[in-house]
Amino acid sequence: MALVDEEERRRAERAYQVAFFRHQLIRGAADAALSPRQRGAMVRAIAARVHTDPFGKPVKITRGTADRWLKLWREGGFDALLPPTRQVTPRTPEEVLDLAAALKRENPSRSTAHVVRILQHLGWGPSYRTVHRQLQRLELLTRPDGQPPEGFGRFEATRPNELWVGDALGPKIAGHKAYLVAFVDDNSRAVVGHRWGAPRTASASPQRCGRRWPPAASPKASTSTTGARSWTPPC
């Protein structure tokens, strides 16, 4: 329960910071001596500016939001400005998470899926993700030799020009959308071609990158993260 208590403490601190920010913002307009016209002018000024929230982010406050905070302040004081806190009850009992950690420590070669199956056999039903997060937090997701598991899914071409990989980046330049399309050889990591283009003319294919390659330098296949189909050049 210590983790739950710590999380609740952090949430309470954040809620207090938010309420203090709201109070600082509206305290001038909350002065009872102001006329409705004066108060309206101050609220409009609040809505016209960009403010920095308690966590350093620039925010804009709408007129309606400022009016709502003023109403809360008049009705309930500072506590009424506190944001509602979520009541989160852990779905998985702490003893189940402790048992998952004990099973992993008992046999470090057990996978997360194996631990989940054992817990389900004992009558508990935690999800794979819940157990995985617990083991990861306790730094138990290592092999018996203490090394992290080997990563899977990384593919690399075995020789140059076997596969070219392309991608497109679309920044705004001078207020207009532009696309930079580039292809990289998957083996040598050399940039084999690139091209700037407008949205209608940009194409994620090697043929459109503004360069012609001799047959010997053309790839056997190409792929693009933009959804372009693999391409095999004519012989």
C-alpha atoms as an extended CHARMM CRD file, in Angstrom:
* protein
*
       235  EXT
         1         1  MET       CA              0.0000000000        0.0000000000        0.0000000000  PROA      1               0.0000000000
         2         2  ALA       CA              3.0180000000        2.3010000000        0.2880000000  PROA      2               0.0000000000
         3         3  LEU       CA              3.0180000000        2.8730000000       -3.4850000000  PROA      3               0.0000000000
         4         4  VAL       CA             -0.6720000000        3.7650000000       -3.4400000000  PROA      4               0.0000000000
         5         5  ASP       CA             -0.1390000000        6.2260000000       -0.5560000000  PROA      5               0.0000000000
         6         6  GLU       CA              2.7890000000        7.8600000000       -2.3790000000  PROA      6               0.0000000000
         7         7  GLU       CA              0.7180000000        8.2290000000       -5.5370000000  PROA      7               0.0000000000
         8         8  GLU       CA             -2.1330000000        9.8140000000       -3.5760000000  PROA      8               0.0000000000
         9         9  ARG       CA              0.3160000000       12.2550000000       -1.9690000000  PROA      9               0.0000000000
        10        10  ARG       CA              1.6700000000       13.3030000000       -5.3640000000  PROA      10              0.0000000000
        11        11  ARG       CA             -1.8360000000       13.8080000000       -6.7140000000  PROA      11              0.0000000000
        12        12  ALA       CA             -2.7600000000       15.9400000000       -3.7120000000  PROA      12              0.0000000000
        13        13  GLU       CA              0.3300000000       18.1070000000       -4.2510000000  PROA      13              0.0000000000
        14        14  ARG       CA             -0.5010000000       18.5830000000       -7.9270000000  PROA      14              0.0000000000
        15        15  ALA       CA             -4.1140000000       19.4440000000       -7.0680000000  PROA      15              0.0000000000
        16        16  TYR       CA             -2.9330000000       22.0900000000       -4.5750000000  PROA      16              0.0000000000
        17        17  GLN       CA             -0.5870000000       23.6090000000       -7.1680000000  PROA      17              0.0000000000
        18        18  VAL       CA             -3.4360000000       23.7900000000       -9.6910000000  PROA      18              0.0000000000
        19        19  ALA       CA             -5.7720000000       25.4290000000       -7.1590000000  PROA      19              0.0000000000
        20        20  PHE       CA             -3.0900000000       27.9420000000       -6.1770000000  PROA      20              0.0000000000
        21        21  PHE       CA             -2.5310000000       28.8090000000       -9.8500000000  PROA      21              0.0000000000
        22        22  ARG       CA             -6.2580000000       29.3640000000      -10.3450000000  PROA      22              0.0000000000
        23        23  HSD       CA             -6.4770000000       31.5340000000       -7.2280000000  PROA      23              0.0000000000
        24        24  GLN       CA             -3.5090000000       33.6780000000       -8.2790000000  PROA      24              0.0000000000
        25        25  LEU       CA             -5.1110000000       34.1740000000      -11.6600000000  PROA      25              0.0000000000
        26        26  ILE       CA             -8.5360000000       35.3380000000      -10.4730000000  PROA      26              0.0000000000
        27        27  ARG       CA             -7.8160000000       36.9310000000       -7.1050000000  PROA      27              0.0000000000
        28        28  GLY       CA             -7.7770000000       40.4340000000       -8.5720000000  PROA      28              0.0000000000
        29        29  ALA       CA            -11.1100000000       39.9310000000      -10.3420000000  PROA      29              0.0000000000
        30        30  ALA       CA            -12.5840000000       38.3810000000       -7.1690000000  PROA      30              0.0000000000
        31        31  ASP       CA            -12.3760000000       41.6620000000       -5.2860000000  PROA      31              0.0000000000
        32        32  ALA       CA            -15.8820000000       42.4190000000       -4.0110000000  PROA      32              0.0000000000
        33        33  ALA       CA            -15.2770000000       46.1620000000       -4.3910000000  PROA      33              0.0000000000
        34        34  LEU       CA            -15.1420000000       45.8950000000       -8.1960000000  PROA      34              0.0000000000
        35        35  SER       CA            -18.1210000000       46.8370000000      -10.3130000000  PROA      35              0.0000000000
        36        36  PRO       CA            -19.4400000000       44.3210000000      -12.8570000000  PROA      36              0.0000000000
        37        37  ARG       CA            -17.9000000000       46.3940000000      -15.6560000000  PROA      37              0.0000000000
        38        38  GLN       CA            -14.4900000000       46.4740000000      -13.9510000000  PROA      38              0.0000000000
        39        39  ARG       CA            -14.6470000000       42.7480000000      -13.1970000000  PROA      39              0.0000000000
        40        40  GLY       CA            -15.6080000000       41.9570000000      -16.7970000000  PROA      40              0.0000000000
        41        41  ALA       CA            -12.6320000000       43.9680000000      -18.0880000000  PROA      41              0.0000000000
        42        42  MET       CA            -10.2390000000       42.0800000000      -15.7850000000  PROA      42              0.0000000000
        43        43  VAL       CA            -11.6390000000       38.7000000000      -16.8260000000  PROA      43              0.0000000000
        44        44  ARG       CA            -11.3060000000       39.6280000000      -20.5060000000  PROA      44              0.0000000000
        45        45  ALA       CA             -7.6930000000       40.6050000000      -19.8460000000  PROA      45              0.0000000000
        46        46  ILE       CA             -7.0630000000       37.2260000000      -18.2160000000  PROA      46              0.0000000000
        47        47  ALA       CA             -8.5180000000       35.4490000000      -21.2370000000  PROA      47              0.0000000000
        48        48  ALA       CA             -6.4320000000       37.5160000000      -23.6680000000  PROA      48              0.0000000000
        49        49  ARG       CA             -3.0620000000       36.5740000000      -22.1750000000  PROA      49              0.0000000000
        50        50  VAL       CA             -0.9920000000       33.4150000000      -22.3010000000  PROA      50              0.0000000000
        51        51  HSD       CA             -0.1940000000       32.1230000000      -18.8270000000  PROA      51              0.0000000000
        52        52  THR       CA              2.3130000000       29.5930000000      -17.4980000000  PROA      52              0.0000000000
        53        53  ASP       CA              0.6980000000       26.7760000000      -15.5340000000  PROA      53              0.0000000000
        54        54  PRO       CA              2.2600000000       25.2670000000      -12.3670000000  PROA      54              0.0000000000
        55        55  PHE       CA              4.1640000000       22.7470000000      -14.4570000000  PROA      55              0.0000000000
        56        56  GLY       CA              5.7820000000       25.2320000000      -16.8380000000  PROA      56              0.0000000000
        57        57  LYS       CA              3.4380000000       24.8550000000      -19.8160000000  PROA      57              0.0000000000
        58        58  PRO       CA              1.9240000000       27.8700000000      -21.6070000000  PROA      58              0.0000000000
        59        59  VAL       CA             -1.8810000000       27.8620000000      -21.3620000000  PROA      59              0.0000000000
        60        60  LYS       CA             -4.7420000000       30.1440000000      -22.3390000000  PROA      60              0.0000000000
        61        61  ILE       CA             -7.7700000000       30.5280000000      -20.0790000000  PROA      61              0.0000000000
        62        62  THR       CA            -11.1200000000       31.1770000000      -21.7270000000  PROA      62              0.0000000000
        63        63  ARG       CA            -13.5810000000       33.7540000000      -20.4440000000  PROA      63              0.0000000000
        64        64  GLY       CA            -16.0100000000       31.0140000000      -19.4420000000  PROA      64              0.0000000000
        65        65  THR       CA            -13.3440000000       29.1540000000      -17.4680000000  PROA      65              0.0000000000
        66        66  ALA       CA            -12.3160000000       32.2700000000      -15.5740000000  PROA      66              0.0000000000
        67        67  ASP       CA            -15.9590000000       33.0360000000      -14.7590000000  PROA      67              0.0000000000
        68        68  ARG       CA            -16.4490000000       29.4870000000      -13.5130000000  PROA      68              0.0000000000
        69        69  TRP       CA            -13.4040000000       29.7350000000      -11.2450000000  PROA      69              0.0000000000
        70        70  LEU       CA            -14.7130000000       33.0280000000       -9.8520000000  PROA      70              0.0000000000
        71        71  LYS       CA            -18.0460000000       31.3970000000       -9.0810000000  PROA      71              0.0000000000
        72        72  LEU       CA            -16.3420000000       28.4540000000       -7.3630000000  PROA      72              0.0000000000
        73        73  TRP       CA            -14.2090000000       30.8350000000       -5.3020000000  PROA      73              0.0000000000
        74        74  ARG       CA            -17.2450000000       32.8300000000       -4.1420000000  PROA      74              0.0000000000
        75        75  GLU       CA            -19.1780000000       29.6780000000       -3.2320000000  PROA      75              0.0000000000
        76        76  GLY       CA            -16.5000000000       27.5150000000       -1.6250000000  PROA      76              0.0000000000
        77        77  GLY       CA            -13.2580000000       29.4420000000       -1.2570000000  PROA      77              0.0000000000
        78        78  PHE       CA             -9.8520000000       27.9610000000       -2.0260000000  PROA      78              0.0000000000
        79        79  ASP       CA            -10.9390000000       24.3250000000       -1.6210000000  PROA      79              0.0000000000
        80        80  ALA       CA            -13.5220000000       24.7660000000       -4.3620000000  PROA      80              0.0000000000
        81        81  LEU       CA            -10.7020000000       25.5260000000       -6.8110000000  PROA      81              0.0000000000
        82        82  LEU       CA             -9.1060000000       22.1260000000       -6.2370000000  PROA      82              0.0000000000
        83        83  PRO       CA             -9.5410000000       19.8540000000       -9.2610000000  PROA      83              0.0000000000
        84        84  PRO       CA            -11.4960000000       16.6650000000       -8.5480000000  PROA      84              0.0000000000
        85        85  THR       CA             -9.1730000000       13.8290000000       -7.6060000000  PROA      85              0.0000000000
        86        86  ARG       CA             -9.6460000000       10.4650000000       -9.1800000000  PROA      86              0.0000000000
        87        87  GLN       CA            -10.5600000000        7.6940000000       -6.7910000000  PROA      87              0.0000000000
        88        88  VAL       CA             -8.4580000000        4.8490000000       -8.1180000000  PROA      88              0.0000000000
        89        89  THR       CA             -8.6700000000        1.5240000000       -6.3530000000  PROA      89              0.0000000000
        90        90  PRO       CA             -6.0360000000       -0.9910000000       -7.4330000000  PROA      90              0.0000000000
        91        91  ARG       CA             -7.7470000000       -3.7470000000       -9.3870000000  PROA      91              0.0000000000
        92        92  THR       CA             -5.0570000000       -6.3030000000       -8.6190000000  PROA      92              0.0000000000
        93        93  PRO       CA             -4.5480000000       -7.0580000000       -4.8930000000  PROA      93              0.0000000000
        94        94  GLU       CA             -1.0930000000       -6.3070000000       -3.5980000000  PROA      94              0.0000000000
        95        95  GLU       CA             -0.6060000000       -9.8920000000       -2.4290000000  PROA      95              0.0000000000
        96        96  VAL       CA             -1.0740000000      -11.1000000000       -6.0240000000  PROA      96              0.0000000000
        97        97  LEU       CA              1.6300000000       -8.7280000000       -7.2640000000  PROA      97              0.0000000000
        98        98  ASP       CA              3.9060000000       -9.8910000000       -4.4430000000  PROA      98              0.0000000000
        99        99  LEU       CA              3.2410000000      -13.5050000000       -5.4220000000  PROA      99              0.0000000000
       100       100  ALA       CA              4.1290000000      -12.7040000000       -9.0430000000  PROA      100             0.0000000000
       101       101  ALA       CA              7.4530000000      -11.2370000000       -7.9040000000  PROA      101             0.0000000000
       102       102  ALA       CA              8.1180000000      -14.2480000000       -5.6560000000  PROA      102             0.0000000000
       103       103  LEU       CA              7.4660000000      -16.6580000000       -8.5380000000  PROA      103             0.0000000000
       104       104  LYS       CA              9.9090000000      -14.7640000000      -10.7360000000  PROA      104             0.0000000000
       105       105  ARG       CA             12.5750000000      -14.6660000000       -8.0160000000  PROA      105             0.0000000000
       106       106  GLU       CA             12.0880000000      -18.3940000000       -7.3570000000  PROA      106             0.0000000000
       107       107  ASN       CA             12.8920000000      -19.1820000000      -10.9710000000  PROA      107             0.0000000000
       108       108  PRO       CA             14.3730000000      -16.2290000000      -12.9110000000  PROA      108             0.0000000000
       109       109  SER       CA             14.0140000000      -18.1380000000      -16.1840000000  PROA      109             0.0000000000
       110       110  ARG       CA             10.2290000000      -17.9730000000      -15.8940000000  PROA      110             0.0000000000
       111       111  SER       CA              8.7370000000      -15.6670000000      -18.4770000000  PROA      111             0.0000000000
       112       112  THR       CA              6.0390000000      -13.1560000000      -17.6650000000  PROA      112             0.0000000000
       113       113  ALA       CA              3.5160000000      -15.2930000000      -19.5410000000  PROA      113             0.0000000000
       114       114  HSD       CA              4.5030000000      -18.2990000000      -17.4070000000  PROA      114             0.0000000000
       115       115  VAL       CA              4.0210000000      -16.3050000000      -14.2080000000  PROA      115             0.0000000000
       116       116  VAL       CA              0.5810000000      -15.1770000000      -15.4150000000  PROA      116             0.0000000000
       117       117  ARG       CA             -0.4390000000      -18.7870000000      -16.1480000000  PROA      117             0.0000000000
       118       118  ILE       CA              0.5880000000      -19.8800000000      -12.6470000000  PROA      118             0.0000000000
       119       119  LEU       CA             -1.4210000000      -17.0660000000      -11.0700000000  PROA      119             0.0000000000
       120       120  GLN       CA             -4.4500000000      -17.9480000000      -13.1790000000  PROA      120             0.0000000000
       121       121  HSD       CA             -4.1240000000      -21.5930000000      -12.1470000000  PROA      121             0.0000000000
       122       122  LEU       CA             -4.1990000000      -20.4330000000       -8.5090000000  PROA      122             0.0000000000
       123       123  GLY       CA             -7.4500000000      -18.5770000000       -9.1260000000  PROA      123             0.0000000000
       124       124  TRP       CA             -6.1800000000      -15.0550000000       -9.8470000000  PROA      124             0.0000000000
       125       125  GLY       CA             -6.6640000000      -13.2470000000      -13.1320000000  PROA      125             0.0000000000
       126       126  PRO       CA             -4.1580000000      -10.3900000000      -13.5210000000  PROA      126             0.0000000000
       127       127  SER       CA             -3.4400000000       -9.2560000000      -17.0430000000  PROA      127             0.0000000000
       128       128  TYR       CA             -0.0980000000       -9.8290000000      -18.7190000000  PROA      128             0.0000000000
       129       129  ARG       CA              0.5550000000       -6.0870000000      -18.7820000000  PROA      129             0.0000000000
       130       130  THR       CA             -0.0900000000       -5.7160000000      -15.0320000000  PROA      130             0.0000000000
       131       131  VAL       CA              2.3430000000       -8.4940000000      -14.1510000000  PROA      131             0.0000000000
       132       132  HSD       CA              4.9010000000       -7.2450000000      -16.6800000000  PROA      132             0.0000000000
       133       133  ARG       CA              4.8350000000       -3.7300000000      -15.1910000000  PROA      133             0.0000000000
       134       134  GLN       CA              5.3080000000       -5.1240000000      -11.6860000000  PROA      134             0.0000000000
       135       135  LEU       CA              8.2890000000       -7.2590000000      -12.6850000000  PROA      135             0.0000000000
       136       136  GLN       CA              9.7570000000       -4.3980000000      -14.6690000000  PROA      136             0.0000000000
       137       137  ARG       CA              9.3920000000       -1.9920000000      -11.7380000000  PROA      137             0.0000000000
       138       138  LEU       CA             11.2310000000       -4.4700000000       -9.4900000000  PROA      138             0.0000000000
       139       139  GLU       CA             13.9480000000       -4.9620000000      -12.1670000000  PROA      139             0.0000000000
       140       140  LEU       CA             13.2040000000       -8.6720000000      -12.3930000000  PROA      140             0.0000000000
       141       141  LEU       CA             12.9640000000       -8.8730000000      -16.1760000000  PROA      141             0.0000000000
       142       142  THR       CA             16.4730000000      -10.2070000000      -16.6460000000  PROA      142             0.0000000000
       143       143  ARG       CA             17.8810000000      -13.5830000000      -17.5280000000  PROA      143             0.0000000000
       144       144  PRO       CA             19.5120000000      -15.8390000000      -14.9130000000  PROA      144             0.0000000000
       145       145  ASP       CA             22.8960000000      -14.3830000000      -15.8820000000  PROA      145             0.0000000000
       146       146  GLY       CA             21.6510000000      -10.8820000000      -15.0840000000  PROA      146             0.0000000000
       147       147  GLN       CA             21.5030000000       -9.7390000000      -18.7080000000  PROA      147             0.0000000000
       148       148  PRO       CA             18.3510000000       -8.2340000000      -20.2270000000  PROA      148             0.0000000000
       149       149  PRO       CA             16.4260000000      -10.3840000000      -22.7210000000  PROA      149             0.0000000000
       150       150  GLU       CA             17.5760000000      -10.3430000000      -26.3090000000  PROA      150             0.0000000000
       151       151  GLY       CA             15.6140000000       -7.9870000000      -28.5110000000  PROA      151             0.0000000000
       152       152  PHE       CA             13.6770000000       -9.4810000000      -31.3960000000  PROA      152             0.0000000000
       153       153  GLY       CA             12.3610000000       -7.9880000000      -34.5830000000  PROA      153             0.0000000000
       154       154  ARG       CA             15.4890000000       -6.1000000000      -35.7890000000  PROA      154             0.0000000000
       155       155  PHE       CA             16.1680000000       -6.8980000000      -39.3900000000  PROA      155             0.0000000000
       156       156  GLU       CA             19.1220000000       -5.7970000000      -41.4900000000  PROA      156             0.0000000000
       157       157  ALA       CA             19.9020000000       -6.5220000000      -45.0980000000  PROA      157             0.0000000000
       158       158  THR       CA             22.8960000000       -8.8200000000      -45.6400000000  PROA      158             0.0000000000
       159       159  ARG       CA             24.5270000000       -6.7590000000      -48.3920000000  PROA      159             0.0000000000
       160       160  PRO       CA             24.3510000000       -3.3010000000      -49.9880000000  PROA      160             0.0000000000
       161       161  ASN       CA             21.5460000000       -2.6650000000      -52.4920000000  PROA      161             0.0000000000
       162       162  GLU       CA             19.5140000000       -5.5750000000      -51.1770000000  PROA      162             0.0000000000
       163       163  LEU       CA             16.9580000000       -3.3140000000      -49.5200000000  PROA      163             0.0000000000
       164       164  TRP       CA             16.4080000000        0.4280000000      -49.4420000000  PROA      164             0.0000000000
       165       165  VAL       CA             14.2320000000        1.8880000000      -46.6830000000  PROA      165             0.0000000000
       166       166  GLY       CA             12.3980000000        5.1400000000      -47.2660000000  PROA      166             0.0000000000
       167       167  ASP       CA             10.5360000000        7.6140000000      -45.1260000000  PROA      167             0.0000000000
       168       168  ALA       CA              8.9580000000       11.0450000000      -45.4940000000  PROA      168             0.0000000000
       169       169  LEU       CA              9.0280000000       14.0430000000      -43.1690000000  PROA      169             0.0000000000
       170       170  GLY       CA              6.5160000000       16.8560000000      -43.6150000000  PROA      170             0.0000000000
       171       171  PRO       CA              7.5520000000       20.1170000000      -41.9110000000  PROA      171             0.0000000000
       172       172  LYS       CA              6.1140000000       23.5310000000      -42.6540000000  PROA      172             0.0000000000
       173       173  ILE       CA              8.4560000000       25.8540000000      -44.5500000000  PROA      173             0.0000000000
       174       174  ALA       CA              7.4780000000       29.4980000000      -44.9840000000  PROA      174             0.0000000000
       175       175  GLY       CA              3.9610000000       28.5680000000      -43.9290000000  PROA      175             0.0000000000
       176       176  HSD       CA              3.5470000000       25.8410000000      -46.5520000000  PROA      176             0.0000000000
       177       177  LYS       CA              3.5740000000       22.0820000000      -46.1170000000  PROA      177             0.0000000000
       178       178  ALA       CA              6.5870000000       20.3880000000      -47.6860000000  PROA      178             0.0000000000
       179       179  TYR       CA              7.8150000000       16.8080000000      -47.7310000000  PROA      179             0.0000000000
       180       180  LEU       CA             11.3610000000       15.4750000000      -47.6460000000  PROA      180             0.0000000000
       181       181  VAL       CA             11.4480000000       11.9410000000      -49.0250000000  PROA      181             0.0000000000
       182       182  ALA       CA             14.6830000000       10.0030000000      -48.5170000000  PROA      182             0.0000000000
       183       183  PHE       CA             15.9230000000        6.4440000000      -48.9900000000  PROA      183             0.0000000000
       184       184  VAL       CA             18.6890000000        4.7460000000      -46.9880000000  PROA      184             0.0000000000
       185       185  ASP       CA             20.4700000000        1.5250000000      -47.8620000000  PROA      185             0.0000000000
       186       186  ASP       CA             19.5520000000       -0.8760000000      -45.0430000000  PROA      186             0.0000000000
       187       187  ASN       CA             22.9800000000       -2.5000000000      -44.9530000000  PROA      187             0.0000000000
       188       188  SER       CA             25.4620000000        0.3480000000      -45.4630000000  PROA      188             0.0000000000
       189       189  ARG       CA             23.1500000000        3.0920000000      -44.0450000000  PROA      189             0.0000000000
       190       190  ALA       CA             24.1360000000        5.3040000000      -46.9790000000  PROA      190             0.0000000000
       191       191  VAL       CA             21.6000000000        7.9020000000      -48.1320000000  PROA      191             0.0000000000
       192       192  VAL       CA             20.9960000000        6.7850000000      -51.6870000000  PROA      192             0.0000000000
       193       193  GLY       CA             18.4870000000        9.4570000000      -52.6770000000  PROA      193             0.0000000000
       194       194  HSD       CA             16.3200000000       12.2850000000      -51.4120000000  PROA      194             0.0000000000
       195       195  ARG       CA             13.8740000000       14.8250000000      -52.7580000000  PROA      195             0.0000000000
       196       196  TRP       CA             11.8390000000       17.7820000000      -51.5510000000  PROA      196             0.0000000000
       197       197  GLY       CA              8.2880000000       18.0140000000      -52.8250000000  PROA      197             0.0000000000
       198       198  ALA       CA              4.8410000000       19.4660000000      -52.2720000000  PROA      198             0.0000000000
       199       199  PRO       CA              2.0700000000       17.2410000000      -50.8660000000  PROA      199             0.0000000000
       200       200  ARG       CA              0.7130000000       16.5240000000      -54.3410000000  PROA      200             0.0000000000
       201       201  THR       CA              4.0660000000       15.7240000000      -55.9020000000  PROA      201             0.0000000000
       202       202  ALA       CA              5.8980000000       13.9340000000      -53.0620000000  PROA      202             0.0000000000
       203       203  SER       CA              6.2080000000       10.2230000000      -53.6860000000  PROA      203             0.0000000000
       204       204  ALA       CA              7.8870000000        7.7020000000      -51.3960000000  PROA      204             0.0000000000
       205       205  SER       CA              9.4710000000        5.6630000000      -54.1640000000  PROA      205             0.0000000000
       206       206  PRO       CA             13.0910000000        5.5560000000      -55.3390000000  PROA      206             0.0000000000
       207       207  GLN       CA             12.0890000000        6.4280000000      -58.8980000000  PROA      207             0.0000000000
       208       208  ARG       CA             10.8030000000        9.8470000000      -57.7570000000  PROA      208             0.0000000000
       209       209  CYS       CA             13.8100000000       10.8610000000      -55.6600000000  PROA      209             0.0000000000
       210       210  GLY       CA             15.3660000000       12.8740000000      -58.4650000000  PROA      210             0.0000000000
       211       211  ARG       CA             18.0810000000       10.4120000000      -59.4450000000  PROA      211             0.0000000000
       212       212  ARG       CA             18.5290000000        7.5320000000      -61.8650000000  PROA      212             0.0000000000
       213       213  TRP       CA             20.5860000000        4.5280000000      -60.8560000000  PROA      213             0.0000000000
       214       214  PRO       CA             22.2820000000        2.0330000000      -63.1600000000  PROA      214             0.0000000000
       215       215  PRO       CA             20.8330000000       -1.4790000000      -62.8900000000  PROA      215             0.0000000000
       216       216  ALA       CA             23.8290000000       -2.6760000000      -60.8460000000  PROA      216             0.0000000000
       217       217  ALA       CA             23.2060000000        0.0250000000      -58.2230000000  PROA      217             0.0000000000
       218       218  SER       CA             19.4350000000       -0.4420000000      -57.9930000000  PROA      218             0.0000000000
       219       219  PRO       CA             17.9880000000       -2.2610000000      -54.9910000000  PROA      219             0.0000000000
       220       220  LYS       CA             16.4360000000       -5.6780000000      -55.1540000000  PROA      220             0.0000000000
       221       221  ALA       CA             13.5200000000       -4.2290000000      -53.1880000000  PROA      221             0.0000000000
       222       222  SER       CA             12.5150000000       -1.0860000000      -51.3160000000  PROA      222             0.0000000000
       223       223  THR       CA             10.0370000000       -0.3220000000      -48.5860000000  PROA      223             0.0000000000
       224       224  SER       CA              8.6040000000        2.8330000000      -47.0730000000  PROA      224             0.0000000000
       225       225  THR       CA              6.9540000000        3.6630000000      -43.7680000000  PROA      225             0.0000000000
       226       226  THR       CA              4.4950000000        5.8440000000      -45.6760000000  PROA      226             0.0000000000
       227       227  GLY       CA              2.7130000000        2.8060000000      -47.0550000000  PROA      227             0.0000000000
       228       228  ALA       CA              4.3230000000        2.6050000000      -50.5020000000  PROA      228             0.0000000000
       229       229  ARG       CA              4.5610000000       -0.8840000000      -51.8830000000  PROA      229             0.0000000000
       230       230  SER       CA              7.8610000000       -2.7240000000      -52.2080000000  PROA      230             0.0000000000
       231       231  TRP       CA              9.4680000000       -2.1120000000      -55.5480000000  PROA      231             0.0000000000
       232       232  THR       CA             11.6230000000       -4.3150000000      -57.7000000000  PROA      232             0.0000000000
       233       233  PRO       CA             13.2890000000       -2.4630000000      -60.6030000000  PROA      233             0.0000000000
       234       234  PRO       CA             13.1190000000       -3.8690000000      -64.0940000000  PROA      234             0.0000000000
       235       235  CYS       CA             16.1160000000       -5.8580000000      -65.2440000000  PROA      235             0.0000000000
